[in-house]
Amino acid sequence: MIPYNKPFIIGKELEYIRQAVESGKISGDGKFSKLCQSLLEKRFGYGKVLLTSSCTDALEMCGILLNISEDDEVIMPSFTFVSTANAFILRGAKIVFADIRPDTLNIDESKIEALITPKTKALVIVHYAGVSCNMEKISAITEKHSIALVEDAALAIDSYYKGKALGSFGQLSTLSFHETKNIIAGEGGALIINDPQYFERAEIIREKGTNRAKLFRGEINKYEWVDIGSSYLPSEIIAAFLYAQLENMDTVIKKRISLWNLYFQKLKPLQELSVITLPILSEGSTMNGQLFYLLCNNEKDRNNLLDFLNQQKIKAVFHYLPLHLSPFYINKHDGRSLPVTESTSGRLIRLPLFYEMKDDEQNYIISKIFDFFNINH
Ligand SMILES: *Cc1c(COP(=O)(O)O)cnc(C)c1O
């Protein structure tokens, strides 16, 4: 079986884990956490970065930092991972789902303003497949209506909009280092804080509601319970692994982009024959090779292609199921249909794409897709 994803070691991951253990401290916020955080801050121009145990954790921290409560509404796409919504549901918010654009599968910026009410507290956007949302229009909307902007940049590390790193637009943004993402730590994530008003409270929430970070810096001589919070920080073993990955980010992403480009070039003839649709880059956006998807013409074709590829020992997979139709939310949703989300999610397939993928594996996958459509190549 060619897997959909395969974790990899690219540099000093194991050596750094050993160093962390031998240093006598493997709980959170040691040397490797700080190295990861400052690398991300410097490279991408982020305000401040705090490592978390997952992107889910970082999103939950956003819900707390924005003081989201039962009276609030949060707008986000329905075509996203459950964590984007759960983080705000946990604070009691009502989620108002927006439809996506048919080209990039990102939130449709022209449909946001109609959803804003006096109760709207935040807009959460997702850069699908690492391709940017229309940040000019979106930033203008959140500024005009004074609502917070959160970027779920789980898929978007090292991708840019008009030269500015994704994750640097939101007051708060999040990254994921889950094993399926570009840069991995098994489970891991980061909260990016671009608005300084949240710096101090973010540290406290992440350390169980205490001001322990201030104690570590020698600013106080005992630490106390000062706010709500949880344990959102990863151990130094995770941070050590992650730091080695971050040091090799350029190599990983370059490889993934070249795999992505090869899929795109080789599958183009199928798009010209109108049997599939390939991804599109939005204006001003770069791409980071995070995932390669294609859209079939209908759900039946998609399911048949998935079955066929799985029979050929290729682990192709679908992606997000619309959250507004999920068993948990369908009765809480306001009943609006989201036609693009509903039609797209059932037609999408992601192809295997991982750092150690071999040319012959990729060529085999491409040839099987041509076989499925009975087209010679
Ligand atoms: C992967 C993903 C998450 C969750 O990331 P974890 O690190 O696994 O918590 C959240 N949002 C989006 C858009 C994702 O793709």
The ligand as a Tripos MOL2 file, in Angstrom:
@<TRIPOS>MOLECULE
LIG
   15    15     1     0     0
SMALL
NO_CHARGES

@<TRIPOS>ATOM
      1 C1         -5.1390   19.6300   10.9710 C.3       1 LIG1
      2 C2         -6.0390   20.7780   11.1810 C.ar      1 LIG1
      3 C3         -6.4060   21.1970   12.4720 C.ar      1 LIG1
      4 C4         -6.0610   20.4130   13.7150 C.3       1 LIG1
      5 O1         -4.7220   20.3510   13.9670 O.3       1 LIG1
      6 P1         -4.2000   19.4760   15.2360 P.3       1 LIG1
      7 O2         -2.7850   19.9370   15.3690 O.co2     1 LIG1
      8 O3         -4.3300   18.0530   14.8390 O.co2     1 LIG1
      9 O4         -5.0310   19.8360   16.3970 O.co2     1 LIG1
     10 C5         -7.1620   22.3380   12.6060 C.ar      1 LIG1
     11 N1         -7.5640   23.0370   11.5350 N.ar      1 LIG1
     12 C6         -7.2580   22.6660   10.2780 C.ar      1 LIG1
     13 C7         -7.7070   23.5000    9.1270 C.3       1 LIG1
     14 C8         -6.4960   21.5040   10.0570 C.ar      1 LIG1
     15 O5         -6.2400   21.1110    8.8080 O.3       1 LIG1
@<TRIPOS>BOND
     1     1     2 1
     2     2     3 ar
     3     2    14 ar
     4     3     4 1
     5     3    10 ar
     6     4     5 1
     7     5     6 1
     8     6     7 2
     9     6     8 1
    10     6     9 1
    11    10    11 ar
    12    11    12 ar
    13    12    13 1
    14    12    14 ar
    15    14    15 1
@<TRIPOS>SUBSTRUCTURE
     1 LIG1         1 GROUP 0 **** ****
